[in-house]
């Protein structure tokens, strides 16, 4: 019998839904892929309180998702919330509101689980042997060291494109002092992760909206027809640095005009790119490889494995 499996990934910046049709022979076909920029972590501040407009936007997006999937036959739906909800002081109240409006129980997962699902999404779809997987989200960044295709070390760091931008980058143009402060802070964090030295000179596999934006900008420059199809795409360090230089020397309006950079991301792209640009330097890595597959696909592979094992 044909069945469906879906995953909602409720991040700090975006809400995403993927649904696959799983056929009797276990072949899989994606039937839904939706994304809404909800900025759930916007304005959380030191008190870590989810703000009313952000919660309302997010619930509205989830209601929209439900309209798309509710008619699907035999659907197993998993819903995961990451950094913003994980940190929120008013997490319980928010999850109750989601349950009431959408009828979905959202599972708040630790950063380590997020990293494991990222690993599954990447390792099942890219031929990597040794690499550092780096997923920069809105309020957290997951790092996973892969050696001989095995997960060796992982960590979730509580910074991402939204909270780094809110903390350090306040104007429409980036000042030298602000840039210095955010770079110093990120670098200090990397220095504190003992096993990162083991990733020296390894390629970085980049996930997350900010990181993927690098590939989209480069592919637009190269006039690639399907510029958004970036799975497995590689960029040299020189190309990454050239784009970062362009982004940090542009005003907000100029950033909005860069081909391949979504307008809604222009205000957080500098904060979003600092971690990966600094990581390239930290590891002296010569290239980035991009993955379009992460948490949601990882959850799919986890589900297939459990189903086939009869769990």
Long-range contacts (C-beta under 8 A, 24 or more apart in sequence): 1-74, 2-73, 2-74, 3-73, 3-74, 3-75, 3-76, 4-31, 4-69, 4-72, 4-73, 4-74, 4-75, 4-76, 5-75, 5-76, 5-77, 5-78, 5-300, 5-303, 6-32, 6-69, 6-72, 6-75, 6-76, 6-77, 6-78, 7-77, 7-78, 7-79, 7-80, 7-295, 7-296, 7-299, 7-300, 8-62, 8-65, 8-77, 8-78, 8-79, 8-80, 8-104, 8-106, 9-80, 9-82, 9-295, 9-296, 10-40, 10-58, 10-62, 10-79, 10-80, 10-81, 10-82, 10-85, 10-106, 11-40, 11-82, 11-83, 11-84, 11-137, 11-138, 12-39, 12-40, 12-41, 12-82, 12-83, 12-84, 12-137, 12-138, 12-139, 12-140, 12-160, 12-162, 12-163, 13-37, 13-38, 13-39, 13-40, 13-41, 13-137, 13-138, 13-139, 13-160, 13-161, 13-162, 13-209, 13-268, 14-38, 14-138, 14-209, 15-40, 15-58, 15-61, 15-62, 15-65, 16-296, 17-65, 17-68, 17-69, 18-296, 18-297, 18-300, 19-69, 19-72, 19-75, 20-300, 22-304, 26-304, 26-308, 28-300, 28-304, 31-72, 32-68, 32-69, 34-64, 34-65, 34-68, 36-61, 36-64, 36-65, 37-264, 37-265, 39-138, 39-162, 40-84, 40-85, 40-138, 41-83, 41-84, 41-87, 41-138, 41-139, 41-162, 41-163, 42-162, 42-166, 43-166, 44-84, 44-87, 44-88, 44-139, 44-163, 45-166, 47-89, 48-87, 48-88, 48-89, 49-88, 49-89, 49-90, 50-84, 50-85, 50-88, 50-90, 50-91, 50-94, 55-94, 55-97, 58-98, 59-97, 59-98, 59-101, 59-102, 62-98, 62-101, 62-102, 62-104, 63-101, 63-102, 65-102, 66-102, 66-103, 66-104, 76-303, 77-104, 78-107, 78-299, 78-303, 79-104, 79-105, 79-106, 79-107, 80-106, 80-107, 80-108, 80-109, 80-114, 80-117, 80-295, 80-299, 81-106, 81-107, 81-108, 81-109, 82-109, 82-111, 82-114, 82-137, 82-139, 82-140, 82-295, 83-111, 83-137, 83-138, 83-139, 83-140, 83-156, 83-158, 83-160, 84-138, 84-139, 86-110, 86-111, 86-140, 87-139, 87-158, 110-156, 111-140, 111-142, 111-155, 111-156, 111-157, 111-158, 112-154, 112-155, 112-156, 114-140, 114-142, 114-156, 114-295, 115-142, 115-143, 115-144, 115-154, 115-155, 115-156, 116-151, 116-154, 116-298, 117-294, 117-295, 117-296, 117-298, 117-299, 117-302, 118-142, 118-144, 118-207, 118-294, 118-295, 118-298, 119-144, 119-146, 119-151, 119-154, 119-298, 120-297, 120-298, 120-299, 120-301, 120-302, 121-207, 121-291, 121-293, 121-294, 121-295, 121-296, 121-297, 121-298, 121-301, 122-146, 122-205, 122-207, 122-291, 122-293, 122-294, 122-298, 123-149, 123-151, 124-293, 124-297, 124-298, 124-301, 125-231, 125-291, 125-293, 125-297, 126-205, 126-231, 126-232, 126-289, 126-291, 126-293, 128-203, 128-205, 128-289, 130-202, 131-199, 131-202, 131-203, 131-204, 131-205, 131-289, 132-196, 132-199, 132-202, 132-203, 132-204, 132-205, 132-279, 132-283, 132-285, 133-204, 133-205, 133-207, 133-291, 134-204, 134-205, 134-206, 134-207, 134-208, 134-211, 134-275, 134-276, 134-279, 135-206, 135-207, 135-208, 135-211, 135-294, 135-295, 136-160, 136-161, 136-206, 136-207, 136-208, 136-210, 136-211, 136-272, 136-275, 136-276, 137-161, 137-208, 137-209, 138-162, 138-163, 138-268, 139-163, 141-208, 141-275, 143-193, 143-196, 145-195, 145-196, 145-198, 145-199, 146-205, 147-198, 152-195, 152-198, 153-195, 153-198, 155-193, 157-189, 159-185, 159-186, 159-189, 159-275, 160-208, 160-210, 160-271, 160-272, 160-275, 161-208, 161-209, 161-210, 161-265, 161-268, 161-269, 161-271, 161-272, 162-268, 162-271, 163-271, 164-271, 164-272, 164-274, 164-275, 165-267, 165-268, 165-270, 165-271, 165-272, 166-271, 168-271, 169-270, 169-271, 172-251, 172-252, 172-253, 173-250, 173-251, 173-252, 174-248, 174-270, 179-248, 179-270, 182-270, 182-271, 182-274, 183-274, 183-278, 186-274, 186-275, 186-278, 187-278, 187-282, 190-278, 190-279, 190-282, 196-282, 196-283, 199-283, 200-283, 200-284, 201-283, 201-284, 201-285, 201-286, 202-283, 202-285, 203-285, 203-286, 203-287, 203-288, 203-289, 204-276, 204-279, 204-280, 204-283, 204-285, 204-287, 204-288, 204-289, 205-288, 205-289, 205-290, 205-291, 206-276, 206-288, 206-289, 206-290, 206-291, 207-290, 207-291, 207-293, 207-294, 208-272, 208-294, 209-265, 209-272, 210-265, 210-268, 210-269, 210-271, 210-272, 210-273, 210-276, 211-272, 211-273, 211-276, 211-288, 211-290, 212-290, 212-292, 213-260, 213-261, 213-262, 213-265, 213-269, 213-272, 213-273, 214-240, 214-243, 214-273, 214-276, 214-288, 214-290, 215-288, 215-290, 216-260, 216-261, 217-243, 217-258, 217-259, 217-260, 217-261, 218-243, 218-260, 219-260, 220-259, 220-260, 221-259, 221-260, 227-260, 229-292, 230-290, 230-292, 231-290, 231-291, 231-292, 231-293, 232-289, 232-290, 232-291, 233-289, 233-290, 234-287, 234-288, 234-289, 234-290, 235-287, 235-288, 235-290, 236-286, 236-287, 237-280, 237-285, 237-286, 237-287, 237-288, 240-276, 240-277, 240-280, 240-288, 241-277, 241-280, 244-273, 244-277, 247-273
